[in-house]
Amino acid sequence: MGTTEREQLEVDVCIVGGGPAGLAAAIHLVRRARERGIDPPSIALLEKGAEIGDHALSGAVMDPRGLDRLLPGWRDESPPIEGDVRHEAMLYLTRTRALRVPYVPRIASHHGCQIVSLQKLVRWLGEKAEALEIDIFPGFAGAGLLRDGARVVGVRTGDRGVDRDGRPKPNHEPGYDVLARVTLLADGVRGNLSGPLIAEQRLDEDRNPMIYAAGAKEVWRVPEGRVAGGHVYHMLGWPLAGHTFGGGWLYEMGENTVSIGMVVGLDSPDPRLDVHAALQAFKAHPFVRARIEGGELLSYGAKSIPEGGYWSMPRLAVDGALILGDAAGAVNAMRLKGIHLAIECGIEAAEVVLDALARDDASRTALLAYERRVKDGAIGQELYRVRNFRQAYQRGRLRGMLHTGLQLVTGGRGVRERYPAVEDHLLTRRLDAWSAPPLEAPEPDGTLFLDKMSDLYYAGTAHEENQPPHLVVLDPDLCRERCGDEYGNPCERFCPAGVYEMVDDGDARRLHLNFSNCVHCKVCDIADPYGQIRWVPPEGGDGPRYKRT
């Protein structure tokens, strides 16, 4: 396999990832080139999902700032907006009550924002890109970077038709080598290309480690007249205990649909962390239940969220490549927003790439202009104002709220200019050092409350069974010999898709992977307490096929 002949495609720009950052970069490259009166660069955009939008999931309440810059006049082009935010509230939940928080700072307000399905928005952006004659290749996962020394010179896509033992099947097709003058890595949270590049070139040196959260979401169709539309609720407190950062949301979308979800910090000390169980418990709260009971579940999904913010963003430029969007950590955890920042990353990258191509100079020195534009422009200014927000909660909710209050009156500073952070999995406590009661989720009833396997049906996930597992456990014996006693095999709980299962195998228990369940959230890659799980892309086109997420 090492000497396999591969077809090559030569382009000016290779973009990995068909999310908001990658599509925005592609669209702006073409539109801006035409505005400058030059020929647009040749572009190849690779997307691992079977179709653009299949792997896109967010809450989502979108700040329109990004689209206003990318596509002026977009509101007149039939965008897939679920509604404008007409009413918003922050609620603190007890087990039975929803108490309205009397003051929400302006910096956290959603006034002027739109409720969207990211899946539908991304598909719409994909149509805009295709109308500009941009070459989009869905079903092609980036398997590795092509190098000339330390310089990135393109991307190798994954092979198709390889069996679980790594042998070619009759339908075997080697991946392509996409050679590019500049490569844009918009490969999402914990990107399988950007992540190793960050580690290899130490782009996160002197940065805080990234802090992540797991988000799980359901979309419900509810009876006529149940919701008014345009109402946005964010909730703290129950069912999460004070030691775990996170909360829930309920967004009233169009067509009598409701988006609900839970976000749970993966820096929780709780070894029994389970975002799916938290979502089911959340639905049992009277405030939420009253809005969705008697409705019909339409979709389910989950993903990881990079919440570390300003001090956790890596350096973004290397020789031949830039890092964009979620892969760059461009998320405002206080505002619960990243879509507009991802779009703006794409815009800034496109501006710098056009200049680099014109000068025939894609060195790191030339591409550093992108890093400066991100840091000094609207993206960096927004993230700097909340630079210490998320780290403050690594020692509990109460302490975090006190620090947040101080940060709000000191321009984001708090008690020091830079709060430190600890890598998520290092904060997970061992069972013998953890005595807090577990989160209580309602028993599945098959209608309102679902187990993971029942919910998974609504994610539409599917994988070719006879292929190498895309979840690599470096030492499976560790799961049996240590992890069960020390942490209770937390992968069985923190995975929102039921991929990991400890099964009896005669005299011992062993780890079994239901890898075809995977929704590509990458929680396992982040939360494993030993750091021994690696997510790599499966065959292109595999994974979830989200709807209205």
Number of C-alpha atoms within 10 A of each C-alpha: 8 4 5 8 11 13 10 12 14 15 17 19 28 27 28 32 29 32 30 34 33 31 30 29 29 33 24 24 26 23 17 17 16 12 10 11 9 12 10 19 17 17 22 23 23 27 28 28 25 19 17 27 28 30 31 27 26 26 25 24 24 26 20 15 16 22 19 13 15 20 16 11 10 13 13 7 9 8 13 18 17 22 19 21 21 15 13 16 18 20 20 16 22 14 13 11 13 19 14 13 12 8 8 11 8 10 12 14 14 22 13 12 17 20 26 25 26 28 23 23 20 24 22 17 22 25 15 17 22 14 10 14 13 22 14 22 19 20 19 28 29 31 21 16 21 18 14 10 8 12 17 23 23 30 27 20 24 23 20 18 19 20 17 15 10 13 13 17 14 9 9 13 14 19 22 19 22 24 23 24 20 28 31 28 28 31 29 30 22 24 24 21 22 26 18 14 17 21 12 11 12 13 17 18 13 10 16 21 19 25 24 26 25 26 28 26 24 23 27 22 21 19 15 11 8 17 19 14 22 19 19 22 16 18 21 22 19 22 25 26 18 17 19 21 23 25 24 27 21 23 27 25 28 18 14 17 25 24 27 25 27 30 27 25 27 31 27 27 22 24 26 22 26 22 27 30 24 24 25 24 21 27 24 19 18 15 15 16 13 12 18 23 19 14 18 15 18 20 22 28 32 32 21 27 31 26 26 25 27 28 22 24 23 23 18 24 24 23 22 26 28 28 32 33 28 28 27 29 28 29 27 26 20 18 15 19 21 27 27 24 29 30 26 28 31 29 27 24 30 26 18 21 31 23 15 19 15 11 10 12 17 27 17 17 11 19 24 19 20 25 21 13 17 21 17 13 13 15 21 19 14 17 22 20 19 23 27 27 28 24 24 21 25 23 17 16 20 13 14 18 14 13 21 22 14 15 21 17 10 12 12 22 21 22 12 10 10 15 16 15 21 14 16 22 21 15 18 24 18 17 15 9 12 14 10 9 9 13 17 12 18 17 12 13 9 10 12 17 20 18 18 20 13 15 21 22 17 19 26 18 21 17 18 18 12 13 19 17 22 17 22 15 18 11 11 14 13 16 23 17 13 12 18 15 13 17 22 17 23 23 27 19 21 24 26 30 28 22 22 23 17 17 11 11 9 7 6 10 16 18 20 13 17 15 22 20 23 27 28 25 26 23 25 24 20 26 30 24 23 14 14 17 21 16 20 19 22 27 25 24 22 24 26 28 24 24 22 22 28
